[in-house]
Amino acid sequence: IIGGAFGKIVSSLVNDIITPIIGILIGGISFEHLQYQFGSATIKYGLFIQNVIDFLIISISIFIFIKLINSFKKKKEETAETPPAPSKEELLLSEIRDLLKDSLNK
């Protein structure tokens, strides 16, 4: 459901904002009316250009979304992998152990 709504938003963005701006920059061309007529066959390449722009925007959005999710997963894994620092008791016990080893070796 969300994907369909997102697709409609992107289509509206492309049809109502991006392609008119590109058309103005190119010279007042409307992409909806770009077509070749071969007898009774019509090739509407303007609509194809709009659909390509739709696809590019959707694919870039999905790529960025997946990259964000992966970066959050990596951060979570990095924080889980770092071992906790030894407590004061552990440090004291290891120091006592080392002293006992030294005294036994003498």
N, C-alpha and C positions, 0 to 999 in steps of 0.2 A: 504494500500500500504506500509506504513511504517512498519507495523507488519510483512508483508511478507518478506520485505528486512531484517528486524532484525532477523527473523527466519533463513534466508539464511546465515547471518553473524555468528550467533550462530552455525549453522550446520557446517560451514566451520571451525570455531574455534575448535569445538569438533573433527571433522573428521581429520583435518590437523595438529592440534597442541596438543590438550589434550590427545586423545587416543593413538597417537604414543608415547608420553612421558610415559604414563602409561604402554603401551606395552613394552617399553624398560626397565622400572623399574621392571616389572614382569618377564622379561626374553626374550625379543625380540618377543613377541607375537603380531600379527596383529589382531585387533578386527574384521576386515572385513571378515577374513577367519575362525573365530571361528564358528563352526557349528557341528551339529550332523546329521548323515545320517542314516535314518531308511528305508531301501529299496529304494523306489522312493521318499520318503518324506524327506525334508531337513529342519531342525530347525536351523535358523541362529540367535543364541543367542548373537553373537558378535555385530550384527547390532542393536539388541534390547538394549544392554548395551549402545551403542552410542546414541540411541534415548532417553533413560532414562537420560543420562547426558545432552542432549539437553533440555529436559523438565525441569530439575532441574535448569539449568542456566537461562532459560527464566522465570521460575516462581520466582526465587530469584530476577531477574532484575525487574520484574513487582512489586513485593513486596516492594523493595527499592524505586522504583519510586512513588508508592502510598503513602508510608510513608513520602517521601519528600513533596509531594503535601499537605498531611494532616498537616505537621508541618508548612508549609507556611500559610495555612488557619488559624491555631491556633494563629500564631503570628499576623496575620491581625486582628483576633477577639479580641485579648488581647489589641492591641493598640486602637481599636475602643471602648472598654468598659471602659477605664480609663477616668473619667470625667475631664474636664479641671480645672485647679486651679482657685480659685476666683480672680477676678481682684482687683486692689487697691481700686477702687470705691466701690466694693461690700464689701470689708473688712471694709472700713470706714463707710459705711452705716449700717452694722451689729453692729459695735461698737457704733454708735450713737443710734441705736435702743435699745441696751442693757443699755446704759446710761439713756435713757428716761424711760425705764421700771423701773430702779432702783430709779430714782427721783420720779416717780409716786407712788411707793410702800412705800416711806418714809413718 
